[in-house]
């Protein structure tokens, strides 16, 4: 039987050393002396532009794929060609961005992209592609799914798209990058995880050959002459997870795919390495009933596939809502306790074999009655080793984030985070405590409170809204201790759970059952000092406002390709809240409300790509500006200058009806 140590490891074969070298510095080394080039950083890209270039607005762009291990070799082959032409191109600002582009969390249509090149015409594009392919022969990298490859296995590919940023409103209320059709209309520059140029695009550049589409109708996909794919369960940057029929047994299986070089990092491992590791772990635990049973390992077209048992039951994140605070709970404490005890026993099974799960989270567990099984074991490691840090944010122990050696106590921390998520429905992570202490998900020092102390304070505020949460608070806080040695073992937790939630544990409880056999959750207690909380939040927003920035509040990267105007993604939502806070008498908000309303009044999406909806569009902007105008009318006794803009936004929404009917960005919201 295969063991974990004996699993083959798919290591990348590049010989160049990987360190903290600078992509920008390497580019500067290859630029000719005397100037003539501009380097411009706009996260996540570094743009390299020749002075006086003749780059068109759109056309066939070239792409070179790569990983952090091959990046230096690739650039040493690419840069002499591009700087001699000279040709405009872009690449990631640092190796961290490139590592993200090869990870499973990167959108599939973006995965693997390293250098993007903007040729002035199709003839130059074809000539460059041939030279680049020759210069990079023998190197390896991931396939760029959105592109047409120069040849099988080549790092060079092409895609038709925009070279300059232009925008158009999308059918679902989004603002999308656009290309111009032959009739002059702007249309969405679609980025699918497959090669799909616009129907009106010119033929690909010389040297590229379109795939043969003859007989390309829907066909059954058979893997390894044995597994007939019947549907996709999920897609990630590393590959797909499929439901399939085993033609040998007739049963249903899950088939996981790992593509070459995706997930590649500085340790030399890629997604194939972790899937091969999962195959070994499944054999180590075969027959225990705590993981899927292994079925087959196969390779096809360079990809690795593992077929394993299709698990019955329900994923734990979908099982848990019945036990969370709410007006009509359906779950029973004893049922929760039985599953929680079984979960502790599953951990003991892993730890007794020297294995640490490292990714214990609700979407990685299946519940079938009182049976609990771990459905994904690709990141399992032996205790005492130092593998690449992996796991779900919020469930990773502090010592794991510090890259210390793997220990079963990291799983105990994840167990506490899991219980917290199951009992509250909340993600188990926190912002940094004041000032920058260990309370945050990544903090490990400073003057802040310990994470367990913060958690205990939070649970003390809300435990009255759930009898189960009240019972579980003690063990949650104990498991989430920052000190690994302070966490109780899985066996100790199981004993505690049996005593508090097992048969007979209801005796002596205060009103655990309500009339009709339903469990009483009580009324959630009011948070202490809500006015102080609102004052803190509104004061923070006022202090962070900066009218001189493109993103005047520190918004997250969601909707990065658009201006942050809307209720959902931008200034309108914050402005509406601050107007309400000002009306309620919270001080210090007059200036920021005035400036933010004028900023919003004067801003529109680029290229006229304004939207129409309530949360994403002009109706929501009109709502925020209308609140500000009404507040000014009351304060000044006259008609606010914002009123005209409110009317204009509503007319714009009426003139271009949204393409859907829902509340978020459609007719209902309008």
C-alpha positions in Angstrom: 0.0 0.0 0.0 1.4 3.4 -0.9 2.5 5.6 2.0 2.8 9.4 2.2 6.6 9.4 2.1 6.7 7.3 -1.0 4.4 9.5 -3.1 6.0 10.8 -6.3 6.5 14.6 -6.1 5.9 16.7 -9.2 8.8 19.0 -8.9 9.5 21.6 -11.5 12.8 21.2 -13.4 14.1 24.8 -13.7 17.5 25.3 -12.3 17.6 29.0 -11.7 17.7 30.0 -8.0 14.6 31.6 -6.6 15.1 34.5 -4.2 13.9 37.9 -3.4 15.1 39.4 -6.6 13.3 42.4 -8.3 11.4 42.0 -11.5 11.7 45.7 -12.1 15.5 45.7 -11.5 16.0 42.9 -14.0 13.9 44.8 -16.6 16.0 48.0 -16.0 19.2 46.0 -16.6 18.0 45.1 -20.1 16.8 48.5 -21.1 19.2 50.3 -23.5 21.2 53.2 -22.0 20.2 56.7 -22.7 16.5 56.5 -21.8 13.7 56.2 -24.3 11.6 54.0 -22.0 9.0 54.6 -19.2 8.4 52.2 -16.3 5.0 52.7 -14.7 3.8 50.7 -11.7 0.0 50.3 -11.3 -0.6 47.4 -9.0 -0.6 44.5 -9.8 1.2 45.4 -13.1 4.5 47.0 -14.1 4.0 48.7 -17.5 7.1 49.0 -19.7 6.5 51.5 -22.5 8.8 52.8 -25.2 8.7 56.6 -25.7 6.8 57.6 -28.9 5.4 54.1 -29.3 2.6 53.3 -31.9 0.6 50.8 -29.9 -3.0 50.5 -31.2 -6.1 50.5 -29.0 -6.8 46.8 -29.5 -5.7 43.8 -31.5 -3.9 40.4 -31.0 -1.9 40.5 -27.9 0.9 38.0 -27.0 1.2 36.3 -23.7 4.2 34.5 -22.1 3.3 32.2 -19.2 5.6 31.3 -16.3 6.1 30.5 -12.7 8.2 32.0 -9.9 10.8 29.3 -10.6 11.1 30.0 -14.3 10.6 33.8 -14.2 14.2 34.8 -14.3 15.1 32.5 -17.2 11.9 33.6 -19.1 12.7 37.3 -18.7 16.3 36.8 -19.8 15.0 35.2 -23.0 12.1 37.7 -23.6 13.6 41.1 -22.6 16.4 41.3 -25.3 13.7 40.7 -28.0 11.1 43.2 -26.7 13.6 46.0 -25.9 15.3 45.7 -29.3 12.0 46.3 -31.3 10.9 48.3 -29.1 7.5 46.8 -28.0 5.2 47.8 -25.1 4.6 45.1 -22.5 3.6 44.5 -18.9 4.5 42.0 -16.2 3.7 41.6 -12.5 5.1 44.2 -10.1 6.7 41.4 -8.0 7.1 37.7 -7.7 4.2 37.5 -5.2 1.7 38.6 -7.9 3.1 35.9 -10.2 2.8 33.3 -7.5 -0.8 34.4 -7.0 -1.4 34.1 -10.8 -0.4 30.4 -10.6 -2.5 29.7 -7.5 -5.8 27.9 -7.2 -7.5 31.2 -6.0 -6.6 33.0 -9.2 -9.5 33.3 -11.7 -9.1 30.6 -14.3 -9.2 33.1 -17.2 -6.2 34.9 -15.7 -4.2 31.9 -14.5 -0.6 31.5 -15.6 -0.2 34.9 -17.2 3.3 36.4 -16.8 4.3 38.8 -19.6 1.7 40.5 -21.8 2.9 42.1 -25.1 1.2 44.7 -27.2 2.4 44.4 -30.9 1.7 47.3 -33.3 0.3 45.0 -36.0 -0.5 41.4 -36.7 2.6 40.8 -38.8 4.8 42.0 -36.0 2.8 39.8 -33.6 3.4 36.7 -35.6 7.1 37.4 -36.1 7.6 38.1 -32.4 5.7 34.9 -31.4 8.1 32.8 -33.4 11.2 34.5 -32.0 9.9 34.2 -28.4 8.9 30.6 -28.8 12.4 29.8 -30.1 14.0 31.7 -27.2 12.0 29.9 -24.6 12.3 26.4 -26.0 12.8 23.8 -23.3 11.3 25.9 -20.5 8.0 24.9 -19.0 5.0 26.9 -17.6 1.2 26.7 -17.2 -1.2 26.8 -20.1 -3.2 30.1 -20.4 -6.7 28.8 -20.8 -8.0 32.0 -22.4 -5.4 32.0 -25.2 -4.5 30.2 -28.4 -1.2 28.5 -27.9 1.6 29.0 -30.5 2.2 25.3 -30.5 1.5 22.5 -28.1 3.6 23.0 -25.0 4.7 26.5 -26.0 4.9 29.3 -23.3 3.7 31.7 -26.0 0.0 32.3 -26.8 -2.2 35.0 -28.1 -5.7 36.5 -27.5 -7.7 39.3 -29.2 -8.5 42.1 -26.8 -8.1 45.7 -25.8 -4.7 47.3 -25.3 -6.1 50.5 -23.8 -8.8 50.7 -21.1 -12.2 51.4 -22.5 -15.4 50.4 -20.7 -19.0 49.4 -21.3 -21.9 48.5 -19.0 -22.3 44.7 -18.6 -25.6 42.9 -18.7 -25.5 42.2 -15.0 -24.9 45.8 -14.0 -21.1 45.6 -14.0 -18.7 47.9 -15.8 -16.5 45.8 -18.1 -13.4 46.4 -20.1 -14.4 46.8 -23.8 -13.3 46.5 -27.4 -14.7 48.4 -30.4 -16.6 46.3 -33.0 -16.3 47.2 -36.7 -19.6 49.1 -36.5 -18.0 51.4 -33.9 -20.0 50.1 -30.9 -18.2 49.2 -27.7 -18.7 45.6 -26.7 -17.5 43.7 -23.6 -13.9 42.4 -23.9 -14.8 39.0 -22.6 -12.3 36.8 -20.8 -13.4 33.2 -20.7 -11.2 30.3 -19.5 -11.2 29.1 -23.1 -10.1 30.6 -26.4 -13.1 32.6 -27.7 -12.2 35.7 -29.8 -15.0 38.0 -31.1 -16.8 36.7 -34.2 -15.6 39.8 -36.1 -11.9 39.6 -35.0 -9.4 39.2 -37.8 -7.6 35.8 -38.2 -4.9 35.0 -35.7 -1.4 36.3 -36.5 0.9 34.3 -38.8 2.2 31.1 -37.1 -0.9 30.5 -35.0 -3.3 27.8 -36.1 -6.9 27.8 -35.0 -8.0 24.4 -33.5 -10.0 22.1 -35.7 -13.6 22.6 -34.9 -14.9 19.8 -37.1 -17.2 17.6 -35.2 -16.9 19.7 -32.1 -20.4 19.1 -30.9 -21.0 18.0 -27.3 -19.3 14.7 -26.6 -18.9 12.5 -23.5 -15.6 13.0 -21.8 -14.0 9.7 -20.8 -10.9 9.8 -18.6 -8.5 7.0 -18.6 -10.9 4.9 -20.7 -12.8 4.3 -17.4 -14.5 7.4 -16.0 -17.3 9.1 -17.9 -17.7 12.7 -16.7 -21.3 13.6 -16.0 -20.9 17.1 -14.6 -18.5 19.7 -13.0 -18.7 20.2 -9.3 -16.2 23.1 -9.1 -13.5 24.8 -11.1 -10.3 26.4 -9.7 -7.1 27.6 -11.2 -5.5 24.2 -10.7 -8.2 22.3 -12.6 -11.7 20.9 -12.2 -13.5 18.6 -9.7 -16.0 16.4 -11.6 -18.7 13.9 -11.0 -18.2 10.8 -13.1 -19.5 7.3 -13.6 -17.0 4.5 -13.1 -17.6 2.4 -16.2 -15.9 -0.5 -14.4 -18.1 -0.6 -11.3 -21.1 1.5 -12.5 -20.8 3.6 -9.4 -20.5 7.4 -9.0 -17.1 8.9 -8.2 -15.4 12.3 -7.8 -12.5 13.0 -10.1 -10.1 15.7 -9.1 -7.8 17.3 -11.7 -4.4 19.0 -11.3 -2.8 20.8 -14.2 1.0 21.2 -14.6 2.7 24.2 -13.0 -0.5 25.6 -11.4 0.0 26.3 -7.8 3.8 26.4 -8.3 5.7 28.2 -5.7 9.3 28.6 -4.5 9.4 25.1 -2.9 9.2 23.5 -6.4 5.8 21.9 -5.9 2.8 22.4 -8.0 -0.9 21.3 -7.9 0.1 17.8 -9.1 2.3 17.4 -6.1 -0.6 18.0 -3.7 -3.0 15.8 -5.6 -0.5 13.0 -5.6 -0.1 13.6 -1.8 -3.9 13.3 -1.5 -3.8 10.0 -3.3 -1.2 8.7 -0.7 -3.2 10.0 2.3 -6.4 8.3 1.0 -4.5 5.0 1.0 -3.1 5.6 4.4 -6.6 6.1 5.8 -8.4 3.6 3.6 -11.0 1.6 5.5 -11.2 4.1 8.4 -14.4 5.7 7.0 -13.1 9.2 7.7 -12.0 10.1 4.2 -13.2 9.1 0.7 -11.9 5.7 -0.5 -9.3 5.9 -3.3 -10.4 4.5 -6.6 -7.8 5.3 -9.3 -4.8 7.5 -10.2 -4.3 8.4 -13.8 -2.5 10.9 -16.1 -4.0 12.3 -19.3 -2.7 15.1 -21.5 -0.1 16.1 -18.9 -2.7 16.5 -16.2 -3.0 14.3 -13.1 -6.4 12.9 -12.1 -7.5 11.2 -8.9 -10.8 9.3 -8.8 -12.2 8.8 -5.3 -15.4 7.8 -3.6 -18.4 10.1 -4.0 -19.4 11.1 -0.5 -23.1 11.1 0.6 -24.5 13.6 3.1 -24.2 17.3 3.2 -21.3 19.7 3.4 -20.8 21.0 7.0 -21.3 24.7 6.1 -24.7 23.8 4.7 -25.6 21.5 7.7 -24.7 24.1 10.4 -27.4 26.9 9.9 -30.0 24.8 11.8 -27.9 25.3 15.0 -27.2 29.0 14.6 -29.0 31.9 16.3 -32.3 32.6 14.6 -36.1 32.9 15.2 -36.9 29.3 14.2 -34.1 26.9 15.1 -34.5 23.3 13.9 -31.3 21.7 15.2 -31.0 19.8 18.5 -28.1 20.2 21.0 -27.6 16.5 21.2 -27.4 16.1 17.4 -24.8 18.9 17.3 -22.9 17.2 20.2 -22.8 13.8 18.4 -21.4 15.3 15.3 -18.9 17.4 17.2 -17.7 14.3 19.2 -17.3 12.4 15.9 -15.3 15.3 14.5 -12.9 15.0 17.5 -12.6 11.3 16.9 -11.7 12.0 13.2 -8.9 14.3 14.4 -7.6 11.6 16.7 -7.5 9.1 13.8 -5.3 11.5 11.8 -3.1 12.5 14.7 -2.6 8.8 15.8 -0.9 8.3 12.4 1.3 11.4 12.7 -0.8 13.3 10.2 -2.0 16.9 10.5 -5.0 18.0 8.4 -4.0 21.6 8.0 -7.2 22.6 6.3 -10.0 21.9 8.7 -12.9 24.1 7.7 -16.7 23.7 7.2 -16.6 23.4 3.4 -14.0 20.6 3.7 -16.2 18.3 5.8 -19.2 16.2 5.0 -21.9 15.2 7.6 -24.1 12.1 7.1 -26.1 11.5 10.2 -23.5 11.5 12.9 -20.8 10.4 10.5 -18.1 13.0 9.6 -15.7 12.7 6.8 -12.9 14.9 5.5 -13.4 15.4 1.8 -10.1 17.1 0.8 -6.8 15.9 2.2 -4.3 17.4 -0.3 -2.6 19.6 2.3 -2.2 16.9 5.0 1.4 16.8 6.3 3.4 14.7 8.8 3.8 16.2 12.2 7.2 17.8 12.7 7.7 18.7 9.0 7.8 22.2 7.5 5.7 22.2 4.4 4.4 25.3 2.6 1.9 27.1 4.8 -1.7 26.3 3.5 -5.2 26.5 4.8 -8.4 28.5 4.9 -8.1 32.1 6.3 -9.4 32.3 9.9 -8.8 28.6 10.5 -5.0 28.7 10.4 -3.2 28.7 13.8 -0.9 31.6 14.6 2.2 29.3 14.7 1.3 28.0 11.2 1.2 31.6 9.9 4.6 32.0 11.4 5.8 29.0 9.4 6.7 26.9 12.4 6.9 23.1 12.1 3.6 21.3 11.7 1.9 20.1 14.9 -1.5 18.4 15.7 -2.1 21.5 17.9 -2.7 23.5 14.7 -5.7 21.3 14.0 -7.0 22.0 17.5 -6.9 25.7 16.8 -8.8 25.0 13.5 -11.3 22.9 15.5 -12.0 25.9 17.8 -12.5 28.2 14.7 -14.8 25.6 13.2 -17.0 25.4 16.3 -17.1 29.2 16.4 -18.3 29.3 12.7 -20.8 26.5 13.2 -22.4 28.0 16.3 -22.5 31.7 15.1 -22.5 31.6 11.3 -19.7 34.1 11.4 -16.2 33.8 9.8 -13.6 33.2 12.6 -11.3 36.1 11.9 -10.8 39.6 13.3 -9.3 42.9 12.4 -6.0 43.8 14.1 -6.5 45.0 17.7 -5.2 48.3 18.9 -2.4 49.0 18.2 -1.5 46.3 15.7 -1.5 43.5 18.3 -2.1 39.8 18.1 -5.8 40.1 17.8 -5.8 40.3 14.0 -5.6 37.3 11.8 -2.0 37.9 11.0 -0.7 39.6 14.2 1.7 38.0 16.5 3.0 40.7 18.8 2.4 44.3 20.0 0.2 45.7 22.7 -3.1 44.3 21.6 -5.2 41.7 23.4 -4.7 38.0 22.9 -7.1 36.6 20.3 -8.7 34.3 22.9 -9.4 37.4 25.1 -11.1 39.2 22.3 -13.1 36.2 21.5 -14.2 35.7 25.1 -15.4 39.3 25.2 -17.4 38.9 22.0 -19.0 35.6 23.1 -19.8 37.1 26.4 -21.9 39.7 24.5 -23.8 37.4 22.2 -24.0 34.0 24.0 -27.5 34.8 25.4 -29.0 34.5 21.9 -28.2 30.8 21.7 -28.2 28.1 24.4 -25.8 26.0 22.2 -23.4 29.0 21.8 -23.5 29.5 25.6 -22.5 25.9 26.2 -19.8 25.9 23.5 -18.2 29.2 24.4 -15.9 27.7 27.0 -14.3 25.1 24.6 -14.2 27.6 21.7 -12.1 30.0 23.7 -9.9 27.2 25.0 -9.1 25.8 21.6 -8.4 29.3 20.1 -5.6 30.0 22.6 -2.6 31.7 21.1 -0.3 29.3 23.0 -0.5 25.9 21.3 0.2 24.1 24.6 -2.8 25.7 26.3 -5.2 24.1 23.8 -7.1 20.9 25.0 -6.5 17.7 23.1 -9.2 16.3 20.8 -9.8 13.5 23.3 -10.3 16.0 26.1 -12.7 18.0 24.0 -14.7 14.9 23.2 -15.1 14.1 26.9 -16.2 17.6 27.6 -18.8 17.5 24.7 -20.2 14.2 25.9 -20.7 15.6 29.4 -22.3 18.9 28.2 -24.2 17.8 25.1 -24.5 14.0 25.3 -27.4 11.9 26.6 -28.7 13.1 29.9 -26.9 16.4 29.6 -30.2 18.3 29.5 -30.8 17.6 33.2 -30.6 20.7 35.3 -30.5 23.0 32.3 -32.5 26.2 32.5 -35.4 26.0 30.1 -33.5 24.3 27.3 -36.7 23.2 25.6 -39.6 25.5 24.8 -43.2 24.5 24.3 -43.8 22.0 21.6 -40.4 20.5 21.9 -38.6 23.4 20.2 -35.4 24.8 21.6 -35.6 28.4 22.9 -32.9 30.7 21.7 -33.9 33.8 23.6 -33.7 37.4 22.4 -30.2 38.5 21.3 -28.9 41.0 23.9 -28.3 44.5 22.9 -24.6 45.4 22.2 -23.2 47.7 24.8 -22.8 51.3 23.8 -24.2 51.2 20.2 -23.9 55.0 20.0 -20.2 54.9 20.8 -19.7 52.2 18.2 -21.5 54.3 15.5 -19.5 57.3 16.6 -16.3 55.4 16.2 -17.2 54.1 12.7 -18.4 57.4 11.4 -15.4 59.2 12.9 -13.1 56.7 11.2 -14.8 57.2 7.8 -14.6 61.0 8.2 -10.9 60.8 9.0 -10.1 58.5 6.1 -11.9 60.6 3.5 -9.6 62.1 0.8 -11.2 63.8 -2.1 -7.9 63.9 -4.0 -7.7 60.2 -4.5 -9.3 58.0 -7.2 -10.5 55.8 -4.4 -11.4 58.4 -1.7 -12.0 55.8 0.9 -9.8 52.7 1.4 -12.2 50.4 -0.5 -11.3 46.7 -1.1 -10.1 45.7 -4.5 -13.6 44.5 -5.5 -14.7 46.2 -8.7 -11.1 47.5 -9.3 -11.7 48.2 -13.0 -14.3 50.8 -12.3 -14.7 54.0 -10.4 -16.0 53.4 -6.8 -19.3 55.3 -7.2 -22.1 52.8 -6.2 -23.9 51.8 -3.1 -22.4 48.4 -3.1 -18.8 49.2 -4.2 -18.2 52.8 -3.6 -18.9 56.3 -2.3 -22.7 56.3 -2.5 -23.1 53.6 0.1 -20.8 55.3 2.6 -22.2 58.8 1.9 -25.8 57.5 2.6 -24.7 56.1 5.9 -22.9 59.3 6.9 -25.8 61.5 6.0 -28.0 59.4 8.3 -25.4 59.6 11.1 -25.2 63.4 10.7 -29.0 63.7 10.8 -28.9 61.7 14.1 -26.5 64.2 15.6 -23.2 62.5 15.4 -20.5 65.3 15.2 -17.7 66.1 12.8 -19.4 64.8 9.6 -20.5 68.1 7.9 -17.3 68.6 5.9 -17.0 65.0 4.7 -20.7 64.8 3.7 -20.4 68.0 1.7 -17.2 67.0 -0.1 -18.3 63.4 -0.7 -21.6 64.5 -2.2 -19.8 66.9 -4.6 -17.3 64.3 -5.5 -20.1 61.9 -6.3 -22.1 64.5 -8.2 -19.1 65.1 -10.6 -18.1 61.5 -11.2 -19.4 59.2 -13.9 -18.1 55.8 -15.1 -15.6 56.0 -17.9 -16.9 55.9 -21.5 -20.4 56.6 -20.4 -20.7 53.1 -18.9 -23.1 54.3 -16.1 -25.3 51.6 -14.7 -29.0 51.8 -13.8 -29.5 49.7 -10.7 -30.0 50.4 -7.0 -27.0 48.7 -5.5 -24.9 49.0 -8.6 -25.9 52.0 -10.6 -27.4 55.4 -10.9 -30.5 54.8 -8.8 -28.4 54.1 -5.8 -26.2 57.2 -6.5 -29.4 59.2 -6.8 -30.6 57.8 -3.4 -27.3 58.9 -1.7 -27.3 62.3 -3.3 -31.0 62.7 -2.5 -30.3 62.1 1.2 -27.6 64.7 1.1 -29.8 67.2 -0.8 -32.7 66.7 1.6 -30.3 67.2 4.6 -29.0 70.5 3.0 -32.5 71.6 2.3 -33.5 71.2 6.0 -30.3 72.9 7.2 -30.2 75.8 4.7 -33.9 76.3 4.1 -33.4 76.3 0.3 -33.1 74.1 -2.7 -29.8 72.2 -2.7 -27.6 72.3 -5.8 -27.5 68.5 -5.7 -31.2 68.2 -6.6 -30.5 68.6 -10.3 -28.0 65.8 -10.3 -30.5 63.6 -8.5 -33.0 64.2 -11.3 -30.4 63.7 -14.0 -29.3 60.3 -12.5 -32.9 59.1 -12.3 -33.6 60.2 -15.9 -30.5 58.3 -17.0 -31.7 55.2 -15.3 -35.1 55.5 -17.0 -33.6 56.1 -20.4 -31.6 52.8 -20.3 -33.6 50.1 -18.5 -31.5 47.4 -16.8 -31.3 44.0 -18.4 -32.6 42.1 -15.4 -35.5 42.3 -13.0 -34.0 41.8 -9.5 -33.5 44.1 -6.6 -29.7 44.3 -6.7 -29.1 45.8 -10.2 -32.4 45.4 -11.9 -35.9 46.8 -12.4 -37.1 45.9 -8.9 -34.3 48.0 -7.3 -34.8 50.8 -9.8 
